[in-house]
Amino acid sequence: MFEHKLIDIQKRLQQPVAKATGLPNERYIEAAAFTDDRNYVTGTGWACIAFAEDLPEKNYVLPIDFMGVPLVITRDNDNVLRVFHNVCSHRGLHLAEEPCQTKGMLRCPYHSWTYKMNGDLRGTPHVGGYGKHEHPEFDKAAGGLKEVRSAIWLNAVFINLSGDAVDFDDYVKPLTDQFNELCSPEARTQFASSHDDCRTTMKVRSNWKLPVENYLESYHLPTVHPELNKTSPLDVHFDLERFDNGGGQGSANYTRTEIDGQHLPNLAGWPADKQNLAIYPVLYPNTFIGLHSDHLFIMYLQPTALDETVEHVRISYVGDEALENDYKPHRKALLDAWTSVFKEDIFAVERMQKGRFSPGYQGGVFSPAMDAPTVHFHQWVANQLVVNTS
């Protein structure tokens, strides 16, 4: 029954945009749908869960909740980051409770088993009886932490929970190909962020899919973002080329921040005739990107409940020079501006969440001219559910 209903939803979404019907209400308001999303949608691709700089020191651990699954990111003594299930292999105790620097070991407070930052099980006190810390029948090598596939891109940490997605480089290639038209991979390594004035976090009382749908389209710009619409109006926005696991929009009228006649440093190699171009892609399932000649922002969604999502935003600038005090007013102005824009969206996604309880709404209708990016995301979610449950 479940599979047949998903196939019906998929067929409704495969219609032309003007005739398509969106995901039904239950995909936003039923507890089982949240678990389905984790197991068959967000967990089967590459989802962002943190920023590498959130682990600021060697031998650091950062616990993360991924849609109810406890994970922990570790940075070892060689600055290598890994992601593990945050659970002791012995009796299933939740290990790391708070972000902290360790002495190179993660210790279970129940029976004092210890794990290295690379996940290896090191200490097993009394495992062979009192005072005997080894046992011939116990395979310590098999008792390490269970690692989760991970990758780091643009300072963001991604995971593939299911372990069977395509390689991350292949997953993100359609997006990096678009980036390459504006700046080389070498130039993108210049992006740096490490200040408190480069980050913000917001909580949204909605299902995680609604912020994605909102970010993908510019249709709401004149209504929800009137100030932004004055400098980057709807008529200069355009849809990005969509790919299997992403899409988005762009603006042809980005204006660099100028304070006291000074601009932030610019990316080397950015085309002179495209200084006003900015692109705002989404890498499904949960990563929003804003690429500009003088800064990059990444927002990732952390779905913490069926109807609650935390938005984590990080802004990166070009080179360490941009992080110096001379540019502090620029950084503040940009952070304030983007925070204002993102907060303006919150009422819309929260009220869409409320609307999903109405039996008078059955997936909605779409504008054939303005809603293609949103329909594409609905199609992707439905396809993931069908493919991964069949």
PAZA-717311 format. One record per residue (C-alpha): x, y, z; residue in one letter. Coordinates in steps of 0.02 Angstrom, whole numbers, plus 50000, padded with zeros to 5 digits. Layout:
N
XYZA
...
//
This chain:
390
500005000050000M
501405012050049F
502375008749888E
500835010449777H
500415027249857K
502185033649827L
502105028349645I
500475037949628D
501295053449703I
502765051349584Q
501615050349433K
500685066149486R
502345075349494L
502945069349325Q
501605079849240Q
502055096649160P
502255110049294V
500555117749258A
499695100949289K
500805093849426A
500215091449605T
501465092949747G
501895081449890L
500365077749997P
500115084450173N
500625068350261E
502405070250196R
502555085550310Y
501505081450462I
501585062650496E
502925055250610A
503215040550493A
503615052650351A
505045060350452F
505805043050476T
505535039150292D
506425055150244D
507935050550349R
508025032550289N
507615035150106Y
507925053450061V
509205063150165T
510155047750221G
510395040450048T
511245055749973G
512555067550043W
511895078650182A
512835092750267C
512965091150456I
514285103650514A
515725115050469F
517515109150488A
517965124550590E
516695119050722D
518075107150777L
519395120550813P
520755109950893E
521605093250875K
520825078750971N
519145087450968Y
517425079350966V
515775086750908L
514155077150939P
512805079350806I
510985074050797D
510515068850620F
508625066850616M
508675056750777G
510275047250739V
511675051750861P
513325054950772L
515005061850826V
516325070650721I
518125068750778T
519705078350733R
521245067950771D
523025073250811N
523405074250624D
521895085650593N
520955071850503V
519065073150523L
517965057750533R
516145054350574V
515545039850682F
513945033550758H
513965041250932N
513725025151027V
514835013251125C
515034996451039S
514854987451206H
513154991751280R
512565005551165G
512885020351279L
512825037651199H
514645043251206L
514995061651173A
513745073451255E
514555090451223E
515845097651102P
517555097151185C
519405094051165Q
519955076951228T
521625069251272K
521525058951114G
520235046751179M
518355045451186L
517885036351347R
516265027451386C
515755032151565P
514825015551589Y
516235002551586H
517665014251539S
517995007351365W
519035019851267T
519135023951082Y
520445033150983K
519955047950875M
520075036350723N
518745025150801G
519875010850854D
519435002451017L
520945004351131R
520485000851312G
519334987151378T
519564986651568P
519174969751649H
518474962651487V
519264945851532G
518814946651717G
519424957451860Y
521144964651818G
521174956151648K
520994968851508H
521094956551363E
520224940251322H
520744927451190P
518964926051124E
518674944751116F
519124953250950D
519574970950995K
519814975650812A
517984972050778A
517384982650923G
517825000050859G
516625014150826L
515565012350671K
516125025150542E
514955034850428V
515525039850253R
516015058050254S
516765071550145A
517305089650167I
516905102550034W
517035121450050L
517375119050237N
515725109650258A
515595091750324V
514455080050226F
513905062350266I
513105047950173N
512175038750310L
511665023850204S
513455021250143G
512985017249964D
512845034149875A
513965038549729V
515645046249774D
515455063749841F
516465071349700D
515245063849575D
513745069249678Y
514305087349681V
515075088049506K
513595096449418P
513745110349546L
515625112149538T
515505112849349D
514375128149367Q
515585135749493F
517045133149373N
516255145349252E
516525159049381L
518055153949481C
519305139849478S
519405126249611P
521085133849665E
520275150849688A
518905143349796R
520205137449922T
520425155849967Q
518755156250057F
519025158050244A
517905160750395S
518305159650579S
517455174350665H
515835175050763D
515295188750641D
515315175650503C
513935164550570R
512145163850630T
510865150650677T
508975151250665M
507595139450719K
506095136750606V
504505128050660R
504235118250501S
504665102250413N
506395103050332W
505715101850155K
504815118650162L
506395129350182P
507125120050033V
505605123849926E
505665142149979N
507515144549942Y
507395136849770L
506265150149696E
506285169149679S
504405170749652Y
504135176849831H
505475190449819L
504365205949795P
503185200849935T
504325193450067V
505945203050032H
505425220649977P
507105228650021E
508115215249932L
506935216749784N
507435235049765K
509265230649732T
509045213249658S
507285213349586P
506315198349527L
506575202549343D
508475200149356V
508305183149441H
508405167349339F
508315148549365D
509955139249371L
510215123849266E
509445109649364R
510305093049388F
509805076449465D
510085081749644N
509995100549641G
509385116849567G
509135134649619G
509145152549559Q
510335166749521G
510385185649514S
511175196649381A
511175211949495N
512255207949646Y
513095223649716T
514695222049816R
514675230049988T
515615246649991E
516065255450154I
517175270950157D
517635267949976G
518285250450014Q
517655233649950H
517985216350018L
519375206649927P
518795198449767N
519085180649710L
520535179249589A
519985174949414G
518165180049435W
517655186849263P
517665205849259A
516045206149159D
515145195449290K
515495205349449Q
513625207649473N
513225189249451L
512765178549602A
512105160749605I
511055152449740Y
511015133649712P
510335120149825V
511265103649839L
509905091449889Y
509435086850018P
509905101050138N
511305112650081T
511005130450020F
512415140249940I
512675158449892G
514185161249780L
514755179149749H
516375187049690S
516815192749867D
515985180249983H
515195163149996L
513835157850115F
513255140350155I
511685136550251M
511315118650300Y
509695112450374L
509705101750530Q
507995093350542P
507765090650729T
505945085250725A
504525082650603L
504035101050621D
505665109050679E
507215113450581T
508795122750631V
509645133250497E
511535134950517H
512325148950414V
514175151950385R
514915165950278I
516665164150206S
517725178150134Y
519205178850016V
520835175850110G
521345179350289D
521505197750246E
519605198950238A
519505192950419L
520545207450486E
519815222150581N
519855233650429D
518455223350353Y
517435220750511K
516105233550457P
515925224450291H
515725207550376R
514445214650496K
513465222850357A
513405206750256L
512955195850404L
511575207950455D
510905208750278A
510845189950251W
510165186650426T
508755198950389S
508365190350224V
508365172950301F
507275178550446K
506025186250327E
505725168950255D
505305160850422I
503505166650435F
503135159650262A
503815142150292V
503035141350466E
501335146050398R
501515133650256M
501805120550391Q
500195125750477K
499285124950310G
499815106750285R
498515101750416F
497095107550305S
496115094050212P
495725107750087G
497525107250027Y
498045091949929Q
499785096049866G
499415112649783G
499525119449608V
501025127749527F
501445142649418S
502115135749254P
503285150849239A
503925152349418M
503815135649509D
504855123549405A
506285123049535P
505065118449675T
504235105049568V
505965098049530H
506305096049716F
504615087649744H
505025075749602Q
506725071949678W
505975068049850V
504635056849774A
505905047849665N
507055044749813Q
505625037449913L
505075026149770V
506815020149720V
507435017049897N
505875008049960T
505624996749810S
//
